Amino acid sequence: MLTANDVRTATDILSRLTEYLRDTPDPGQVLTLMEPLLDEYTGLPIQLGDTLRAFARAVLDHPDTPHSAALHTLIAELRTAAWQQTDQYDLHYTLDELKALLATAPEPEGCSCR
């Protein structure tokens, strides 16, 4: 069973990644780290969209949930947010294009950047 601490660990890792990226790391390393996050099938946009949909379904389908117009509005908002997240799945194409661009870019003179 998952706990709130498990989820906090995941968000802490994302926070650490953000901090790491702010320190101007090597682009090759950055691409390697970002690949799993932007994977077309299992990346963060897909996972977050699926999680939001499952969250909406769990709340809506629970027998103790009081059904009202307000509840259905909130569930609709979660489902809309889920689709908006899932629509970002195509970021993996951006990652592929960045990899190709960086692979073909000439290195500055005297730089052993890669």
HELIX and SHEET records of a PDB file:
HELIX    1   1 ALA A    4  ARG A   22  1                                  19    
HELIX    2   2 PRO A   27  LEU A   37  1                                  11    
HELIX    3   3 LEU A   44  ASP A   61  1                                  18    
HELIX    4   4 ALA A   69  THR A   86  1                                  18    
HELIX    5   5 ASP A   87  ASP A   90  5                                   4    
HELIX    6   6 LEU A   91  THR A  104  1                                  14    
END                                                                             
